[in-house]
Amino acid sequence: MSNQLWVIYALIFAAVLLGVRALYWLLFRSRTERKIINRRLTLSNELKDQAQVLDVLRRERGFASVGAVPGLQWVDELVMQSGMKLDPARIGIFLVAVSALLYLPLAFWLKLGPVAIVLAIPAAVGAGYLVLRMKRASRIARFSEQLPEALDIVVRGLRAGHPFRVALGLVARELPDPIGTEFGILIDEISFGLDQQQAVDHLAARVGQEDLTFVSIAINIQSQTGGNLAEILHGLSRMLRNRAKLRLKVRALTSEGRMSGYFMSAIPFILFVLVNLINPSYFTEVRDHPLVGVAVVGSLLLLGIGNFVIYRMVNFKI
């Protein structure tokens, strides 16, 4: 009878969770999407001097102090491409909080003692790195979705007789972030005297999206040798859309492998929670055994290796 009650409680919890999620999508998510605006346009309304707008946008990106340290430029580049606004105080609070959350189970449940601190701090740093990587990947994915449309806007502007800089301005005004602000910074750099080729290269470095390399090469070659830039960008837009379709097709074909990885990673933790709920004394007899900590750490390492192998099997460049 108790087992049936736990199943009923789990189903009620799942129903409430799905209901809250649906309420969030109906009431808040649509409102949030309507409020997505261009960061550069917002600053332009607050600051009348465009040079100040460009300076603020530059200071919001990355860590200048970290990027100046030899060997740590990749950290500054990762933060810049993630689009997150970070400061040392916020990072310190995050690392302390995550380290404390990881230290408690390692020290009091696994009885690792001082070793728990040695494991908790690197794990917190790794968690922060993974958050930045996920934010970076999410931002690049949004930029990739917007890039073909942005190129089409530039092509229409060029065919209508506008100069290239004015056509870029249409993208900065019409499209939301991240591509709106990034193209706005590109226009501001060109307007304030930076060479067009260098400005486009800066755009590719700020975003980190691989397809921007093709855009940079096409614009730089056309500026040196001439040619119909509108036709070049139109063909590039068509190619990017075809590549996106192929990526989605591959993602659909590899979805089974990804779901297998998710379930294989979640099942040990789900079983542990369910066993403790059904029979709380099940693990009591072996909880204080000295090999428990070693077994748990070894299992987590093997789980991580398995996830890495599955990730490499279902994720590859196209």
N, C-alpha and C positions, 0 to 999 in steps of 0.2 A: 504493500500500500504506500509506503514511504517513497519508493522509487517512482510510482505514478505521480505522487505529489510534486516531486522534483521536476518531472517532465512537464507537468502543468505550469509550474512556476517559470520554467525556462521558456515555454511558449508564450506566457503572458508577458514576460520581459521582452521577448523578441517582438511581440505585437506592439507594445508601448514604444519600443525603440524605433520601429518602422513608422509608427504614427507621428512621433516627434520629428523624425527625418522628413516625412511628407509635409508636415506643417512648416518646417524650416524652408523647404523648397518653395512652398506656395507663398509664404508671407515675407520671407527675408531675402532669399537668394535672388528672386526676380527683381526686388528693389535694389539689391546690391549691384546687380548687373546693369541696371539703368543708371546707376551713379558712377560707373566706370568712365572716367574722363581722362583727358590727356594732362599729365603732370606739368608739362611745359606750358600749356595754355593756362592752367591755374596760376602758375607763377607769373605768367605774363600779365594777368589781371591784377596781381598783387604788387608786382614790381614793374615800374614803367620803363626802366632801363634794361634793354635786352642783354647787355653785357653782364649785369647782375644776375639775370636769369641763368645765363650760361655758367656763371661762376658757382651759383647755388647747385645746379644740376651736377657739376663736376665734383663738388665737395661732398655730395651725397653718395657718391659711388666709390666703393672700395676703401682701403686703408692706406693712405699715403705714407704713414710712418712705417707700417709693416712692409709695404712694397719697396721701401728704400733699403731694407736689410738684404744683403746678398743671400740667395738661396730661398727666400720667402716670397719672391715675386708671385709665385703661383697662388699663394693665399690671397693676396690683393686681387689677382685676376679672378679667382673663384668667387670672392665676395662681390666684385663688380658685376660679373656676369649673372649672379643670382638675383640682382636687383634689390637686395635687402638693405635697409638702412641700419647699420650696426655701429655701436660705439664700445670702447673697452669695458665700461661699467656694465652694460647689458650682457656682454659676453661672459664677464666674470660671474655675474649672478646666475647665468645659465649653467656654467660649468660647476659652480658650487652646489646648485640645486640638484643637478643630475648626478653628481658624485655622491651626494648624501642619499639620494634614492637608491643608487646601486650599492652603496656601502651597507645599508641596513640589512638587506637579505643576505649579503655575503658574510657579514660579521656575525649576525645573530641567528640566522637559520642554518647556513653552511658551516659556521664556527671556524672561519678562516683566520680570524684574528687580525694581526697587522698586515697580512697579505691582502686583506680586503681593500685597504687603502691603495696598495700598489695596483690592484686590478680596477678599482672604481675610477680613478682619475684618468688613466688612458681610455677606459671605456666611455667616459663622459666626453673626452676630446673626440673620440671616434663617432659618438652620436652627433656632436655638433658638425663634424665634417659631413656625415650622411645627410643632415638637414640641409646644409648648404648645397650639396650635390643634388638633392631632390628639388630644391627651389630653383637651382640653375636649370635642371632638365625641364621643369614645368614652364619656366619662362621662355626657354628656347623653343619648346613645343608650341607655345602660343605665338611666338614670333614667326615660326615656320608656317603656321596656318595663315598669318596675315601677309606674309611676304609676297605670294603671287598676286594678291589683290592690290598691294602697294605698287608693284611693278605695273599692273594694268592702269592704275591711276596715273603713274608717271608717263606711260605710253600715250594715254589719252591727252594728257597735258602737252606732250611734245607734238603730237599730231595736230593739236589745236593751235600750234604756233607759239606756245610759251617757251621761255628759256628753261634750261635744265634745272636751275636753282628754283625757279617758280614752280615747276612741276613737282619737285621734292616738297615744296611748301604745301602743296595740296594734300600730300600724304600726312604731313605733320598736323594739319588742321582737321582732316576728315577721319582719321583712324585713331582708335584708343591706344592706350599703352599695352604692350611695351613698344610697339613699332612707332607710335606717334611721337613719343618723346625722343626716341633714338634718332629718328629722321630730323626732328627739330634741332637736336644738338649738332647733327651733321650740317644742317643749313646755317646755323649760327657760326660754326667754325669756318665755313666757306665765306660767310659774310664778313667776318672779322679778319680775313686775310690769309687763312690757312690754305695751302695748296689743295685743290680738289682731290687729287690722288691720295694725299696723306689723310684728308678728312674721311674718305671712304675706307681707307685702311683702319683708321681709328674706330669707325663704326663696326667693322668686322671684329676687332679686338675687344670692344666693349660688350658685344652680344655673344660671341663665341659660337654662332650658328654656322655650320659648315657650308651651306648653300650661299652664304654671303661672299664666299671666296669667288664664286663664279660671277656674282654681280660686280665685285671689286675689279676683277680682271677685265670684264666686258667694258666697264666704264673707263678704266685706265687705258686700255688699248684704243678705244674709240677716241679718247681725248688726244692721243698721240698720232694716230694714223687717219682719223676721220671715219666717215661712214654714217649709215642711218642708225642712230642710237635707238630710235623707237622700234624698228624692226628687230634689232638685237635683243632688246629687253622683252619684246613680245614673245620671241622664240624662247627666251630664258624662262619667262613665266609659264609657258606651256610645258617646258621640260620639268620645272619644279612641281607642277601639278601632277604630271605623270609619275614622278618619283614618289610623291605623297600617296598616290593611289597604290603604287607597288608596296610601299611600306605598310599601308593598312591591310593589304592582302596578305603579306607575310605575317603581320601581327595576328590576323585571324587564323592563319594556318598553325601558328605556334601557341595559340591560346591554351590548348590542352596541356602543353608542357608547363606553362606559367601557373595554371590552376593546380597542377600536380605539385609544383613547388610550394604554393601557398598552403595547400592542405597538409602536405608532409611536414611543413614547418609548424603549423598550428596544432596538429593532432596531439603531439606529446604534452603540450601545455593544457589543452582542453581535457585530455584524459586525467592529468594530474589534478585539475580543479574538480572534475566530476567525481573522481575517487575520494577526494577529501570531503566533498559534500555528502556523498553516500555513506562513507565509512571513515570518519575523521581519525580513527585510531590505526588506520591501515599502515601508514608510514612511521608511526610512533616508535616502533621497535628498532628500526634501522636509522632513525634520524640522527642519532649521536654517534653513529659508527664513523671511524676515521676515513674510510674509503668513500663515504657518500660525497664529500666535497670534490674529490678527485674524479669520481664517476660523473658528477653533474658538469664539471668544467670540461671533461673529455667529451661528453655528449654534446655540449654546446659547440665545441670546436668542430666535431664531426658534422653537426647540423649546418654550421656555417660553410664548411667545405662542400657539402652537398648542395646547398643553395647557390654557391658560386658556380659549381659545375652546371647546374640546371640553367642558371642565368647565362652562362656562356653558350649553352646549346640553343637557347631561344632568342638571343639578342645578337645580331650581327649587322654590320653596315651594308647598306644597299647603294 
